[in-house]
Structures are given as structure tokens and as C-alpha cells.
């Protein structure tokens, strides 16, 4: 089995299917427009004023991308922010985020950026914005490129009412032709383990169960982590809306993965936040060591999950977006 196909089949939560299994033209037609989580049986409300504030700040983010001004872009991030662009290991803090953006800008200048906000969850100080985007570039060789993607922004409301990015995650609707194009070799960052809390312990238990299910090709256990109204946003494919779309997606995914042996599967919490009212944010990571015939390798990545506590008290994934790290050997 070719190593590049393996990467599409064994990402723990956020992988695409193999190229042959993807639709010829990816769209977001099934991605719902929901600005009020009340329609998702959530106590939080996102009114027009919150939506307008998020939209205005995202427009400023877009203008900064188009200007190529790194200082304007960094003004929108918290000092301890993190960024998870697809094909790039997580970036921590303004210095790394600025360096990555500067390196990418030297290769491809943003000429078009059009965000489409689909959801805003308001948790008071923390806002979770989810949507899609269209982006275009002028490459260093003079050629032009364009792509569509999905994103999740975590904004933190400041004392003066302004919003700053605490985290951003972006992935593509279709895999880029050159995965290396969005990879920048950065110094490795050693992150301290998250504080030991009841939430982190609960997430550790869930992640261990999920990792075991991945290693054992256990479809039903994997499906048990999702709520009926979950939206899964894997990389390089369309969002999967609700368990009715997630089930056939994972069924094919798990069946394809039976062509490989997973020697080690690790899933862990990089950080987490209790949002109150039964909701939680998790920044997760994964690593899978695989082999198939004479081929072997490692797949790694991460993403963000929004969890919601079910009536029986168990946490269920409500929203999830995943990324893959670039590996030069693939």
C-alpha cells in the first residue's frame, strides 16, 4: 500500500479518505448556517451584536492577510495564541505564528480572502467561530493559485470589548498539490502538560479509548464519541454533518484502514478549557505508527474539539476540526 494513501486512512480523527474515494468537486453545500447554538439545544446565544463583532474582527484579519503586514496580523493575536495550519505542526505564541506567516508570504502572496461565517458559539469571554473560506495567491514564480477551506477560530473577549485570537485552525477541502508548500521548518517547541484537572483526566480516558478503537479498527466505539448533531471537519474533504453523514464516512474510512497495521496509536490533550454549562474545548494531538507490507511510517497532527456533556453526563464531540503534519518522507 503506498505511504501517501496510508496518510489518508489512519489520521485518528481528522483525515480525508483516499484520493480515489473523494468527490471530484468538493463543496460545502451540506454545511449548515447556524448563528445561534439555541438551535443545537445549547443555552448559549449568539445574537446579531456578537455576530457583527466577530465578522468585523475577521474582516480586519482578512485585510491584514491581504496587506502582507505581519504587524497588523499579529495585533489580532494574543501573546500566547496558537495556530494550527494544515501540513504544519502547531505554532505557539506570536513569534512562531509571525515567522510562519512571513515564510509563507515570501512564497505566495495572498490576493483573495473571503471568509464565510457559519456558526458563532458565545461562551462569554470565549467565542468559537466556524466557517469556510476562499483564498487566492500570487506565487513567487508569477503563477496564481486558489483554494477553499474550513476554519475554526477561538476568540477571547478583552476588557475593552475587542476580540483577539486565542487559536485558529485551518484545513482544505481538497488536498494541496504540494504539501510542502505550507510547511515551514520551525524549532521544536516543548509544551508543558496541561494542568491536572477533572476535565483533563476525563479527556485522557476518552482519548485512550479512542486510540484503542483506532488501533483495533473498531467502528462502533469510534462512532460512540459523536453526538447526533456533531459536525466533523476532516482535512481535504467536505464537513460531515450529523451522525447520518459521519457513520458512512467512518465506515469507509475504517474499512480502508484495515489494509494497514497500526503498531502504536497515541492521542493526547495538548490543552483544554472548561467553558461552563457542560461545554469544553480541547486542543488535541495524535501520532500513529503504521506499516503495510514493506512500507512503514508515522502520521501525526492535531486539531480542536468542542465537547458538550450529554444528559447522562458523558462528554460527546460537538465540533471537531483536524490537521495533518507534513512529513518529508511521504
N, C-alpha and C positions, 0 to 999 in steps of 0.2 A: 504494500500500500504506500503511495507516495507521501512523503512527510508533509507536504503542503495541504493535502486533503485531511491528514490527521488533525491538523490545527483546527479545521472547521468542524470536527466531530467531537472533540473532547474538552472544549472550554467548559468549565464547570457550570456556569450559569449564563454567560453572555456570548455564546458562539453562534456563528452562522452555520447553515448547512453547507454541504459541499457545493461548488460552483454549478455542477450539473443539476442540483436539486433546487436552485434558486430560480425565481421567476425571471423572465427575460427583461422585464421592465419593473423595477421596484417602485412602489408608490406608498403613500401614507393615507390612502382613502379610508382605511379602517380605524385610523387614529382619531378618537372622539374629541370634540371640543367641549371641555368641561372646565368652567372657571370657578364653580362653587362645589367644593367637596361635599356639600349637603346632598348632592345627587348621588354621592357614593356612601351615603349613610354616615357621614362624618360630622362631628359637632362644629368643626372649624368652618368659617365662611370667608370667601374671598370676594368682597364687593368691588364695585366699579373703581373706588378710590385706590384700592390695593392693586387692582389690575393696571390702572393708569400709572401708578408709581413704578411697578415692575416694568411696564412697557417703556416708560420714559428712560429708565436707567439702562435697559437693554439697548435702546436706541443710541445712548451715549457710548455703550460698549461697541456697537457696530461702527459708529463714527470713528472711534479710536482705532479699530481694526483697519478701516479704510485709509486713515491718515498715515498709518505706519509709525505713529508716535508712541514709543514704548512707555513714556512717562504718563501720557493720557490714559493708556490702557491700565497701567499699574495703579493709577489713582482710584480705580474701581475695585481693587482687591484689598482684602485685609492683609496685614503683615504676615499672618500665619496661615494664609489661604493655601489650598491645594488645587491642583489642576490635573485632570486625567484625560488627556487627548488620546485617541486610539492610536495604537502602534508605539506608544511612548510610555515607559514606566512612570509612575506617578511623580509629579513635581510638587515639591513642598516649599512654601514661602515665596515671597515676591522675587527674590534674587534668581531662583531657578525658573520661575514662570517667565520672568523678563528675558532671561538668557535663551530659553527655548523659543519664545516668540521672535526674538531678534534673529536667531539662526534660521527659522522657517521663513521669515520675511526676506532674508538675503537670497533665498532660493525661489520664492514665489510671493509676489506682492498681491494682496487682496484688492480686487477691483469691484467685487459684488458681494454684499452680505445682506440677506433678507431673512430675518427670523420670523417664525410663525408660532406665537404662544398658544399652547393648547390647554394647559392647566396651571393654576396657581393655588397651592395649598398654603394657607396662612396659619402659622402656629405662634403668632405673637411676635417675638423677637426674630424668629426664623421663618423664612418663606421658601417654599420649594416650587420652582418654576420648571415646567416640562414643555417641550415642543419640538419642532423641526426647523431646519434652516437650509437655505440655498447659499452656496458660496462660489465665487469665481476668482481665478488668479491669473496674473501675467507672470509667466515663468522667466527665469534668468536668460533662457535661450530665445525669448521673444514669443514663444507659443502661449496659447491660452488654454486653461482647463476650468472645468466646473464640476460641482458635486452637490449631492443632497445628503443631509444627515439628521441625526436626532441628538437632543441635548437635555441635560438636567442641570439647572443652576440652583445653588443654595445661597440665598441672600441673608445677610444679617442686618436687621434694622438698627441704625445708630441712634444716639441720644437726640440728634437734631432731626430725626425722621428720614434721613437719607439711607440708601441701601448700598451695601458693599458685598462683594463676592466672598463667600467663605469657601466655596468649592464649585468647580464646573467639571462636567463630564461630557464628552462628545464622541459619537461614533458615526459610521457611514451607513447609508442604505445599500450600497454595493461596495465591495472591496476595492481599494485603490489599486491601480495597475502596478504601482511601485510602492510597496510597503515601506521601503527605506526612506521615501520622500518625506515622511513625517516623523522620522526618528532622529534624535539628536543625542549623541553620546555625552551623558552628563555624569558627574561624580555620584557615586552611590551614596544614598542617604540612609543612615541607620536611625530608624524611628523607635522611640521607646514604646513599650507595650502599653495599651490603654489601661487606665485605672481599673482596678478590680472592683467591679460593682455587680449588683444583682443582674443588671442588663447585660453586661459583658459576659458574665458566666452563662446566662441563658443563650446568648448568641453563640458562644463556644460550643455548647451542647448541640444546637441546631446545625452549626457548620460541620461538626464531626459526623453527625448523622447523614448530612447531605453528601459529604465527601465519601462516606462508605457506600452510599447509594450510587454515586458516580462510578466508583471502582467496581461495584458489583452489577452494573448495568440494570439497576433496579428502578424501573419506570414509575411504579405506583408510589414508592416512597418519595421520589423527586417531585411528583405532582402534588403530594400532600402538603408541601410547603407554600403553595399558592392559594390565594383566596379566589372566589368565583369571579371577582371583578378586577383581578390583577391585570396590569399591563406590563408585559415583558418586552424590553427593548434591547435585543441582542445586536451585536455588531454585524454589519454587512448584510442586513436583511430588514424586512419591514417589522414594525411592532406587532406583537401577538396580543390581542385584546381579549381578555377573559379566558376562563379555563376551556371554553369551547374551541378557541384557536390555539391555546398553549398545549393542550393534550395531543392533537395530531402533529404539531411541530416537534414536541419532545419524543413522541413515539418514533418518528422517523429518525430523529437525532440519536436516540438510544440504540435503535436497530443498526444504524450506520457505525456507531461506536463499537459494536461487537466484533469488528474486524481488527481491533487493537487490544493489547493487554496493557492495563494501567498498573505499573509497578508501584507507584506512590501517588496519592492524591491528597493535597493539603489545601484546606480552606480556612481562612482566619480573619478575624476582625482587626483592621488597622486602627480604627477609632469608632466610637459610637456616641450617640446623643439621645437622651430621653427627652422627647418633645412634649410629654404630658398627654393626658386624656387617652392613654393607650396607644400612642404612636412613638416610633423611634426611628432614628436614622442610623445606618451602618455604612461605613467605608470598608469594603471587604477586598481581600486579595485571594488569589488561588495559584497553585502550581501543580502541574500534572506531568509525571514522568511516564512516558509511553514507549511501547515497542510493537512492531508489526513486521514479521519476517526478519529481514536483516536490517531494517530501518529502526531507529530509535531517536528520541529527542525529549525536549521539555517544552511545555506550553505554560505561559504564565500571563497574568493580567489582574484586573480588578474592576471596581465599579462602586456604585452606590445603590443601596436598597432603602426604601421607605417601608417600614413594617407597621402593621396595625394589629392590635390584640383582638382576637375573636371572642365571641360570647363565652366560650369555655375557658378563656384566659390564655390560650396559646397564641404566640405571635405568628402571623401569616404575612408573607411578602405582598405588599400592595402595589409597589412600583419598583422596577429593577432595570438598571442600565449597565451594560458591561463593556469592557475594552480588552484588547489583547496587547501584549508587549511585542515589539519587533524582536525577532531572533535572527541574527545574521546567517545561521546555518540552514535556515529554511528557505 
